[in-house]
Amino acid sequence: MSATGLTAPEVALWADRAGLPLPADRHVTVAATADHIHSVVAVLRELDFGDTPPAAAYRVGEGYDDAAV
């Protein structure tokens, strides 16, 4: 993917390589969707979760009762 985002020709190439040929009228839409997903993931990667345990460590009913609402 280029630094400026995924282009319609790149979408066609990657879809063909994955065995998922797309009609030409879908390339621009798929490129825009992929760029949006990439921007969301980029923001998530910047989050600092610190000492937050993974979801597998969460136990229902175990929590802090002193949280402010």
N, C-alpha and C positions, 0 to 999 in steps of 0.2 A: 504494500500500500504506500502510496506517495505521501509526502509531508502535507500536501494540500488536501488530502482526502482521497477516497476511492472514486475512480472515474467509471463511467459506463463501460468503456472498453475493458477495463480491469475486471469489472463484474462479470462480463461475458467470458473472459479468459478463465477466471477462478471457478465460475460455475461449470464451464466445460471440463476443466480439470477434475472437478469433484463428481463428474458424471451427472450433473443437473443442468442440462442446457435450458436457458431461459429464452422466451420470446423477446425480440428486440425492444418491444415497447415496455418491458419490465426493468431493463438495465438501469435507467435513471432512478426509478423508485427504489430498487434494491440498493443502489449506491447511497442514496440519501438515508435509507434506514440503517445501513451498516455504519455510516458516519455518525449517526445519532447514537447508536449503541456504543460505538468507540468513545464518543465524548462522555457518555454516562459512566462507562467503565474507568475512564481516565480520572474522573472525579472520585470514584470509589477507591481507587488506588491511592489517592492522596490522603484519605482519612487515617487518623491515628487511633487505633483501637487500644493502644497501650496494653494493659494487663487483662483485657476482656477475654474471658475464656471462650473457646469455640462453642457453637450451639450444642454439640453433643454432650457438653458438661452441664447444660441447663437441666434443672429438675423442677417440675411443676409443683407449686405449693411452697417451694423454698424461696424466700425472698425477704426483702426488707419491708417491715411494716411501718417504718418511720418516714417514708418518702412523702414529700409535699406534693399536693396536686395543684 
